[in-house]
Amino acid sequence: SISDESVGEFSQERICETGTEYHNRALRAMLVSSPLKLHLGQQMIQGRTSESPELLPFVDKLLTLYGPSVLPVVRIDAGMTSLANGNGLIERGIDYLMAVKSNSGHTYQLLRAHLGSVTAPEDTEGELVGGKQKERSLYRCGFPEGIGGWTHAREGWLVRSFVTDSNGVVSDVAARYFITSLKPYLNS
């Protein structure tokens, strides 16, 4: 994995008559560069609020526990992607790789526009899973300095993935967008 730590939301869910009900929502941090995927910490998300404002206090807690050398780069789930969190991480000396989903509004539209001109993937990897060929391709582009307020963003990434079964039928097509503050040479 590109990052040393992954911070994401974990929630337990229960299906009820009115739909899916989520409870026990928490932020969880793992050291993903370790084959063991070491669990660094967890913090409950209070109430039914967005998890985004909870990120920086959680990062501060991890910095207090482990020091800055454990957190050079964090990978962030889309629910915590925000310019405010990007600014806060950079102020703490931490680079980021943030997932961006279509409900991220302006940031998502910026990424799609800039990555739309990239026609060839920089890298493609595949693996055989349960008799199906799974393939992922990475597309990268520079992120114009300061656009949308993201003064620290250096690149936009698009990861396209698809699965081909033994009959050659393609399914499970997905496109995931990311924004990162990592210097381009660190990503190669």
Contacts in CASP RR format, 6 or more apart in sequence:
PFRMAT RR
TARGET T0000
AUTHOR 0000-0000-0000
METHOD contacts of the structure
MODEL  1
SISDESVGEFSQERICETGTEYHNRALRAMLVSSPLKLHLGQQMIQGRTS
ESPELLPFVDKLLTLYGPSVLPVVRIDAGMTSLANGNGLIERGIDYLMAV
KSNSGHTYQLLRAHLGSVTAPEDTEGELVGGKQKERSLYRCGFPEGIGGW
THAREGWLVRSFVTDSNGVVSDVAARYFITSLKPYLNS
1 32 0 8 1.000
1 33 0 8 1.000
1 75 0 8 1.000
2 73 0 8 1.000
2 75 0 8 1.000
2 97 0 8 1.000
2 182 0 8 1.000
2 187 0 8 1.000
3 32 0 8 1.000
3 33 0 8 1.000
3 73 0 8 1.000
3 74 0 8 1.000
3 75 0 8 1.000
3 97 0 8 1.000
4 31 0 8 1.000
4 32 0 8 1.000
4 33 0 8 1.000
4 70 0 8 1.000
4 71 0 8 1.000
4 72 0 8 1.000
4 73 0 8 1.000
4 74 0 8 1.000
5 29 0 8 1.000
5 30 0 8 1.000
5 31 0 8 1.000
5 32 0 8 1.000
5 40 0 8 1.000
5 62 0 8 1.000
5 70 0 8 1.000
5 71 0 8 1.000
5 73 0 8 1.000
5 74 0 8 1.000
5 75 0 8 1.000
6 29 0 8 1.000
6 30 0 8 1.000
6 32 0 8 1.000
6 74 0 8 1.000
6 75 0 8 1.000
7 27 0 8 1.000
7 28 0 8 1.000
7 29 0 8 1.000
7 55 0 8 1.000
7 58 0 8 1.000
7 59 0 8 1.000
7 74 0 8 1.000
7 75 0 8 1.000
7 76 0 8 1.000
7 77 0 8 1.000
7 80 0 8 1.000
8 27 0 8 1.000
8 28 0 8 1.000
8 29 0 8 1.000
8 51 0 8 1.000
8 76 0 8 1.000
8 77 0 8 1.000
8 80 0 8 1.000
9 25 0 8 1.000
9 26 0 8 1.000
9 27 0 8 1.000
9 28 0 8 1.000
9 45 0 8 1.000
9 51 0 8 1.000
9 77 0 8 1.000
9 79 0 8 1.000
9 80 0 8 1.000
10 25 0 8 1.000
10 26 0 8 1.000
10 27 0 8 1.000
10 28 0 8 1.000
10 42 0 8 1.000
11 22 0 8 1.000
11 23 0 8 1.000
11 24 0 8 1.000
11 25 0 8 1.000
11 26 0 8 1.000
12 22 0 8 1.000
12 23 0 8 1.000
12 24 0 8 1.000
13 20 0 8 1.000
13 21 0 8 1.000
13 22 0 8 1.000
13 23 0 8 1.000
14 20 0 8 1.000
14 21 0 8 1.000
14 23 0 8 1.000
15 21 0 8 1.000
24 44 0 8 1.000
25 44 0 8 1.000
25 45 0 8 1.000
25 47 0 8 1.000
25 51 0 8 1.000
26 42 0 8 1.000
26 43 0 8 1.000
26 44 0 8 1.000
26 45 0 8 1.000
27 42 0 8 1.000
27 43 0 8 1.000
27 45 0 8 1.000
27 51 0 8 1.000
27 54 0 8 1.000
27 55 0 8 1.000
27 58 0 8 1.000
27 80 0 8 1.000
28 39 0 8 1.000
28 41 0 8 1.000
28 42 0 8 1.000
29 39 0 8 1.000
29 40 0 8 1.000
29 41 0 8 1.000
29 42 0 8 1.000
29 58 0 8 1.000
29 62 0 8 1.000
30 37 0 8 1.000
30 38 0 8 1.000
30 39 0 8 1.000
30 40 0 8 1.000
31 37 0 8 1.000
31 38 0 8 1.000
31 40 0 8 1.000
31 70 0 8 1.000
32 75 0 8 1.000
40 62 0 8 1.000
40 65 0 8 1.000
40 66 0 8 1.000
40 70 0 8 1.000
41 61 0 8 1.000
41 62 0 8 1.000
41 65 0 8 1.000
43 54 0 8 1.000
43 57 0 8 1.000
43 58 0 8 1.000
43 61 0 8 1.000
45 51 0 8 1.000
45 54 0 8 1.000
46 54 0 8 1.000
50 79 0 8 1.000
51 79 0 8 1.000
51 80 0 8 1.000
52 79 0 8 1.000
52 80 0 8 1.000
52 81 0 8 1.000
52 82 0 8 1.000
52 84 0 8 1.000
52 85 0 8 1.000
54 80 0 8 1.000
55 76 0 8 1.000
55 80 0 8 1.000
55 85 0 8 1.000
56 85 0 8 1.000
56 88 0 8 1.000
56 89 0 8 1.000
56 92 0 8 1.000
59 71 0 8 1.000
59 74 0 8 1.000
59 89 0 8 1.000
59 92 0 8 1.000
59 94 0 8 1.000
60 92 0 8 1.000
62 70 0 8 1.000
62 71 0 8 1.000
63 71 0 8 1.000
63 92 0 8 1.000
68 92 0 8 1.000
68 93 0 8 1.000
68 94 0 8 1.000
71 92 0 8 1.000
71 94 0 8 1.000
72 94 0 8 1.000
72 95 0 8 1.000
73 94 0 8 1.000
73 95 0 8 1.000
73 96 0 8 1.000
73 97 0 8 1.000
73 182 0 8 1.000
74 89 0 8 1.000
74 94 0 8 1.000
74 95 0 8 1.000
74 96 0 8 1.000
74 97 0 8 1.000
75 96 0 8 1.000
75 97 0 8 1.000
75 98 0 8 1.000
75 99 0 8 1.000
76 85 0 8 1.000
76 96 0 8 1.000
76 97 0 8 1.000
76 98 0 8 1.000
76 99 0 8 1.000
77 99 0 8 1.000
78 98 0 8 1.000
78 99 0 8 1.000
78 100 0 8 1.000
78 101 0 8 1.000
78 104 0 8 1.000
79 99 0 8 1.000
79 101 0 8 1.000
80 98 0 8 1.000
81 98 0 8 1.000
81 99 0 8 1.000
81 100 0 8 1.000
81 101 0 8 1.000
81 104 0 8 1.000
81 107 0 8 1.000
81 179 0 8 1.000
83 107 0 8 1.000
83 148 0 8 1.000
83 149 0 8 1.000
83 150 0 8 1.000
85 96 0 8 1.000
85 98 0 8 1.000
86 96 0 8 1.000
86 98 0 8 1.000
86 152 0 8 1.000
86 181 0 8 1.000
87 152 0 8 1.000
89 95 0 8 1.000
89 96 0 8 1.000
89 181 0 8 1.000
90 96 0 8 1.000
90 152 0 8 1.000
90 181 0 8 1.000
95 180 0 8 1.000
95 181 0 8 1.000
95 182 0 8 1.000
96 179 0 8 1.000
96 180 0 8 1.000
96 181 0 8 1.000
97 157 0 8 1.000
97 178 0 8 1.000
97 179 0 8 1.000
97 180 0 8 1.000
97 182 0 8 1.000
98 178 0 8 1.000
98 179 0 8 1.000
98 180 0 8 1.000
99 176 0 8 1.000
99 177 0 8 1.000
99 178 0 8 1.000
100 107 0 8 1.000
100 108 0 8 1.000
100 111 0 8 1.000
100 177 0 8 1.000
100 178 0 8 1.000
100 179 0 8 1.000
101 108 0 8 1.000
101 177 0 8 1.000
102 108 0 8 1.000
106 148 0 8 1.000
107 148 0 8 1.000
107 150 0 8 1.000
107 179 0 8 1.000
108 177 0 8 1.000
110 143 0 8 1.000
110 147 0 8 1.000
110 148 0 8 1.000
111 156 0 8 1.000
111 158 0 8 1.000
111 177 0 8 1.000
111 178 0 8 1.000
111 179 0 8 1.000
112 177 0 8 1.000
114 141 0 8 1.000
114 142 0 8 1.000
114 143 0 8 1.000
114 144 0 8 1.000
114 156 0 8 1.000
115 139 0 8 1.000
115 141 0 8 1.000
115 156 0 8 1.000
115 157 0 8 1.000
115 158 0 8 1.000
115 177 0 8 1.000
116 141 0 8 1.000
117 141 0 8 1.000
118 139 0 8 1.000
118 140 0 8 1.000
118 141 0 8 1.000
118 158 0 8 1.000
120 139 0 8 1.000
121 137 0 8 1.000
121 138 0 8 1.000
121 139 0 8 1.000
121 160 0 8 1.000
122 138 0 8 1.000
122 139 0 8 1.000
122 140 0 8 1.000
123 137 0 8 1.000
123 138 0 8 1.000
124 135 0 8 1.000
124 136 0 8 1.000
124 137 0 8 1.000
124 138 0 8 1.000
125 135 0 8 1.000
125 136 0 8 1.000
126 133 0 8 1.000
126 134 0 8 1.000
126 135 0 8 1.000
126 136 0 8 1.000
127 133 0 8 1.000
127 134 0 8 1.000
128 134 0 8 1.000
129 163 0 8 1.000
131 165 0 8 1.000
131 166 0 8 1.000
132 163 0 8 1.000
132 164 0 8 1.000
132 165 0 8 1.000
132 166 0 8 1.000
133 163 0 8 1.000
133 164 0 8 1.000
134 161 0 8 1.000
134 162 0 8 1.000
134 163 0 8 1.000
135 161 0 8 1.000
135 162 0 8 1.000
135 163 0 8 1.000
135 164 0 8 1.000
136 159 0 8 1.000
136 160 0 8 1.000
136 161 0 8 1.000
137 159 0 8 1.000
137 160 0 8 1.000
137 161 0 8 1.000
138 157 0 8 1.000
138 158 0 8 1.000
138 159 0 8 1.000
139 157 0 8 1.000
139 158 0 8 1.000
139 159 0 8 1.000
139 160 0 8 1.000
140 155 0 8 1.000
140 156 0 8 1.000
140 157 0 8 1.000
140 158 0 8 1.000
140 184 0 8 1.000
140 187 0 8 1.000
141 155 0 8 1.000
141 156 0 8 1.000
142 154 0 8 1.000
142 155 0 8 1.000
142 156 0 8 1.000
142 184 0 8 1.000
143 150 0 8 1.000
143 153 0 8 1.000
143 154 0 8 1.000
143 155 0 8 1.000
143 156 0 8 1.000
143 179 0 8 1.000
145 151 0 8 1.000
146 153 0 8 1.000
147 153 0 8 1.000
150 179 0 8 1.000
152 181 0 8 1.000
153 179 0 8 1.000
153 180 0 8 1.000
153 181 0 8 1.000
154 180 0 8 1.000
154 181 0 8 1.000
154 182 0 8 1.000
154 183 0 8 1.000
154 184 0 8 1.000
155 179 0 8 1.000
155 180 0 8 1.000
155 182 0 8 1.000
155 184 0 8 1.000
155 187 0 8 1.000
156 177 0 8 1.000
156 178 0 8 1.000
156 179 0 8 1.000
156 180 0 8 1.000
157 177 0 8 1.000
157 178 0 8 1.000
157 179 0 8 1.000
157 180 0 8 1.000
158 175 0 8 1.000
158 176 0 8 1.000
158 177 0 8 1.000
158 178 0 8 1.000
159 175 0 8 1.000
159 176 0 8 1.000
159 178 0 8 1.000
160 173 0 8 1.000
160 174 0 8 1.000
160 175 0 8 1.000
161 172 0 8 1.000
161 173 0 8 1.000
161 174 0 8 1.000
161 176 0 8 1.000
162 170 0 8 1.000
162 171 0 8 1.000
162 172 0 8 1.000
162 173 0 8 1.000
162 174 0 8 1.000
163 170 0 8 1.000
163 171 0 8 1.000
163 172 0 8 1.000
164 170 0 8 1.000
164 171 0 8 1.000
165 171 0 8 1.000
180 187 0 8 1.000
END
